[in-house]
């Protein structure tokens, strides 16, 4: 099947433009502020900059066909690139540190804070991500990875960690939206999983073909 981009160019341009402006604006303001406020703004600029790097990797990277990495056990692996994963993780940590600095300022020098509504949203968001931080520290928050083995198919990504015997896989197909990626059709109601294409460096069509090839090999 022909490869085609699933993420619209206008969406990529809009996201990158917002992140460029946000990074430039927060960096500019951070450079002219000092003290705890200045440090919190530097953390905001760092988070925005790292998000920009991750977005460039996830959205703007050309997706080209390339061979799967194969382990000694004969398992083919597609893995999210470091340029997407580590900047995203760094941006999260920077945002957590920024929220912590704002809580500190709220306790020690509330009058120094500006934009209380935005600060409240950020702090609440940081608190809401606490369960994911626990998952990360306990090894239950996963780098996106698709493993195509002789006997089973495994997908790990964010909170998902699923392994299916090939006998339970009906097939795979490209999903255009919500999110764009590859839908793995699993037997049983409500068990289908979508592998987001933004997490990988190959086109969705290759993921589908590799899954179907593994499924066909298991039937022989």
C-alpha positions as CSV (number, residue, x, y, z in Angstrom):
1,X,0.0,0.0,0.0
2,X,1.3,3.5,-0.7
3,X,2.7,5.5,2.2
4,X,0.9,8.7,3.1
5,X,1.3,11.2,5.9
6,X,-1.4,10.9,8.5
7,X,-0.7,14.2,10.4
8,X,-1.9,17.2,8.4
9,X,0.8,19.7,7.5
10,X,-1.3,22.6,8.8
11,X,-1.5,20.9,12.2
12,X,2.3,20.4,12.3
13,X,2.9,24.0,11.3
14,X,0.4,25.3,13.9
15,X,1.8,23.2,16.8
16,X,5.4,24.1,16.0
17,X,4.6,27.8,15.6
18,X,2.9,27.9,19.0
19,X,5.8,26.2,20.7
20,X,8.4,28.4,19.0
21,X,6.5,31.5,20.1
22,X,6.0,30.1,23.6
23,X,9.7,29.2,23.9
24,X,10.8,32.6,22.7
25,X,8.4,34.6,24.8
26,X,9.1,32.7,28.1
27,X,12.9,32.9,27.4
28,X,12.7,36.6,26.8
29,X,10.8,37.3,30.0
30,X,13.0,34.9,32.0
31,X,16.1,36.8,31.0
32,X,14.8,40.1,32.5
33,X,13.5,38.6,35.8
34,X,15.6,37.6,38.8
35,X,15.1,35.7,42.0
36,X,12.7,32.8,42.4
37,X,10.3,34.2,39.8
38,X,13.2,34.3,37.2
39,X,14.1,30.7,38.0
40,X,10.5,29.5,37.6
41,X,10.3,31.3,34.2
42,X,13.6,29.7,33.1
43,X,12.1,26.3,34.0
44,X,9.0,27.3,31.9
45,X,11.3,28.2,29.0
46,X,13.2,24.9,29.4
47,X,9.9,23.0,29.3
48,X,8.7,24.8,26.2
49,X,12.0,24.3,24.5
50,X,12.1,20.6,25.2
51,X,8.5,20.2,24.1
52,X,9.5,21.9,20.8
53,X,12.3,19.4,20.3
54,X,10.0,16.5,21.0
55,X,7.3,17.9,18.7
56,X,9.8,18.4,15.9
57,X,10.8,14.7,16.2
58,X,7.3,13.4,16.5
59,X,5.5,15.6,14.0
60,X,8.0,17.1,11.5
61,X,10.3,14.0,11.1
62,X,10.0,12.4,7.6
63,X,8.8,8.8,8.1
64,X,10.8,6.5,5.9
65,X,10.7,2.7,5.6
66,X,13.6,1.0,7.4
67,X,14.2,-2.6,8.6
68,X,13.0,-3.5,12.1
69,X,15.7,-4.2,14.7
70,X,15.7,-7.9,15.4
71,X,16.7,-9.5,18.7
72,X,18.5,-12.7,19.2
73,X,15.2,-14.4,19.9
74,X,13.9,-13.4,16.4
75,X,11.6,-10.6,17.7
76,X,11.3,-7.6,15.4
77,X,11.2,-4.3,17.3
78,X,10.0,-0.8,16.4
79,X,10.9,1.7,19.2
80,X,10.1,5.4,19.7
81,X,13.2,7.5,18.9
82,X,15.2,9.0,21.8
83,X,14.7,12.5,20.2
84,X,11.0,12.2,21.0
85,X,11.1,10.4,24.3
86,X,13.8,12.1,26.3
87,X,12.9,15.7,25.6
88,X,9.3,14.9,26.4
89,X,10.4,13.4,29.7
90,X,12.6,16.4,30.4
91,X,9.8,18.8,29.7
92,X,7.6,17.0,32.1
93,X,10.3,17.2,34.9
94,X,10.9,20.9,34.1
95,X,7.1,21.5,34.4
96,X,7.0,19.7,37.7
97,X,9.9,21.7,39.0
98,X,8.2,24.9,37.8
99,X,5.0,24.0,39.6
100,X,6.9,23.3,42.8
101,X,8.7,26.7,42.5
102,X,5.3,28.4,42.2
103,X,4.0,26.6,45.2
104,X,7.0,27.8,47.1
105,X,6.5,31.3,46.0
106,X,2.8,31.2,46.9
107,X,3.8,30.3,50.4
108,X,6.8,32.7,50.8
109,X,6.0,35.7,48.6
110,X,2.5,35.5,47.1
111,X,2.6,39.1,45.8
112,X,5.5,38.2,43.5
113,X,3.3,35.9,41.5
114,X,1.4,37.0,38.4
115,X,-1.2,35.2,36.3
116,X,-2.7,33.4,39.2
117,X,-5.2,31.5,37.0
118,X,-2.4,30.0,34.8
119,X,-0.3,29.2,37.9
120,X,-3.3,27.3,39.4
121,X,-3.9,25.4,36.3
122,X,-0.2,24.4,36.1
123,X,-0.1,23.3,39.7
124,X,-3.3,21.3,39.4
125,X,-1.9,19.7,36.3
126,X,1.3,18.8,38.1
127,X,-0.6,17.2,40.9
128,X,-2.7,15.3,38.4
129,X,0.4,13.8,36.8
130,X,1.5,12.4,40.2
131,X,0.1,8.9,39.4
132,X,2.1,8.8,36.2
133,X,5.2,9.8,38.1
134,X,4.6,6.8,40.4
135,X,4.2,4.6,37.3
136,X,7.5,5.9,35.9
137,X,9.4,5.3,39.1
138,X,7.9,1.8,39.4
139,X,8.6,0.8,35.7
140,X,5.0,1.0,34.6
141,X,5.2,4.0,32.3
142,X,6.6,2.8,29.0
143,X,8.5,4.0,26.0
144,X,6.5,3.4,22.9
145,X,7.5,0.0,21.4
146,X,6.0,-2.6,19.1
147,X,7.4,-6.1,19.3
148,X,6.5,-8.6,16.6
149,X,7.6,-12.0,17.7
150,X,7.2,-15.6,16.4
151,X,4.3,-16.4,18.9
152,X,2.9,-13.0,20.0
153,X,2.5,-9.3,19.4
154,X,3.5,-6.8,22.2
155,X,2.7,-3.1,22.4
156,X,4.0,-0.9,25.1
157,X,3.4,2.8,25.2
158,X,2.7,5.3,28.1
159,X,0.3,3.3,30.4
160,X,-0.3,0.4,28.0
161,X,1.6,-2.9,28.2
162,X,-0.2,-5.6,26.3
163,X,0.9,-8.9,24.8
164,X,-1.4,-10.9,22.5
165,X,-0.9,-14.4,21.1
166,X,-1.2,-14.3,17.3
167,X,-4.4,-16.4,17.5
168,X,-6.2,-13.4,19.1
169,X,-5.1,-10.9,16.4
170,X,-7.6,-10.4,13.5
171,X,-5.3,-8.0,11.7
172,X,-4.2,-4.4,11.6
173,X,-5.1,-1.3,9.6
174,X,-4.2,2.4,9.3
175,X,-6.4,4.7,11.3
176,X,-6.6,8.2,9.9
177,X,-7.6,10.2,13.1
178,X,-8.3,10.0,16.8
179,X,-5.3,9.3,17.1
180,X,-3.7,8.8,13.7
181,X,-1.8,5.5,13.7
182,X,-2.3,1.8,13.4
183,X,-5.4,0.0,14.9
184,X,-4.7,-3.5,16.1
185,X,-7.8,-5.5,15.8
186,X,-8.0,-7.9,18.8
187,X,-10.7,-10.5,19.3
188,X,-13.1,-9.6,22.0
189,X,-15.3,-6.5,22.5
190,X,-13.5,-3.3,23.4
191,X,-10.0,-4.7,23.2
192,X,-8.7,-2.9,20.1
193,X,-5.5,-0.8,20.6
194,X,-4.3,2.1,18.5
195,X,-0.5,2.5,18.1
196,X,0.1,6.3,17.6
197,X,2.2,6.9,14.5
198,X,3.7,10.1,16.0
199,X,5.7,7.8,18.4
200,X,7.5,6.0,15.6
201,X,9.9,6.8,12.7
202,X,8.4,4.6,10.1
203,X,5.1,5.1,8.1
204,X,1.9,3.5,9.5
205,X,1.7,1.3,6.3
206,X,5.0,-0.4,7.3
207,X,3.7,-1.1,10.8
208,X,0.6,-2.7,9.3
209,X,2.7,-4.8,6.8
210,X,5.1,-5.9,9.5
211,X,2.2,-7.0,11.8
212,X,0.5,-8.8,9.0
213,X,3.7,-10.5,8.0
214,X,4.2,-11.7,11.6
215,X,0.6,-12.9,11.8
216,X,1.0,-14.8,8.5
217,X,4.3,-16.4,9.6
218,X,2.6,-17.6,12.9
219,X,-0.1,-19.4,10.9
220,X,2.3,-21.4,8.8
